[in-house]
Amino acid sequence: MDKGTLDRVADIAHVHLESREIEQISKDMDFLLEYFDKLSQVDTESVLPTVCPINDKNVLRDDEVWDSLPIDEVLKNAPDKHGRFFRVPRIIEE
């Protein structure tokens, strides 16, 4: 991977890289890309596609309905409130 491409990827990721880091990452990326090229040459015609190799399932709890906290309790430590609502600084300009 050339320095220009690596600089662009770092810029997109908002990562600052020193020149020595760029050299090392460039070497590492070249190694990985060569390896991916080798993998793409492997004959996989007789290999069946795997839909999901992991048989684990999510463990979910049952939904339980309970009463919410009272509004006064929720707003007790709010630095700024207006009636039943939190007041926050405006962050979007019109």
C-alpha positions, 0 to 999 in steps of 0.5 A: 500500500502506497503512502498516499493511500495510507495517508488518505485512510488515516485522514478518513479515520481521523488518525495521526500517524508519524512517518515511522508508523506509516512505514511499518503500517505500509509493510504490514498492509502489503503483507496482508494484501499479498496474503489475501491475494493468495487466499483468493486463489484457493479453489473453494468449488467443492466447499459448501457455503456456511450460513452461520458457523456459530450455534450460540443463541442470544439469551434474552430475558422476558419483558417486564412492565414496571412503573416509571420513576416519578417525574419529581424524582427524575428531575431532582438533580437536573441542573436546568428544568422546565416543568416536566422536562430537562432543559439542555443547551441548543446545539443546532443552529437554525 
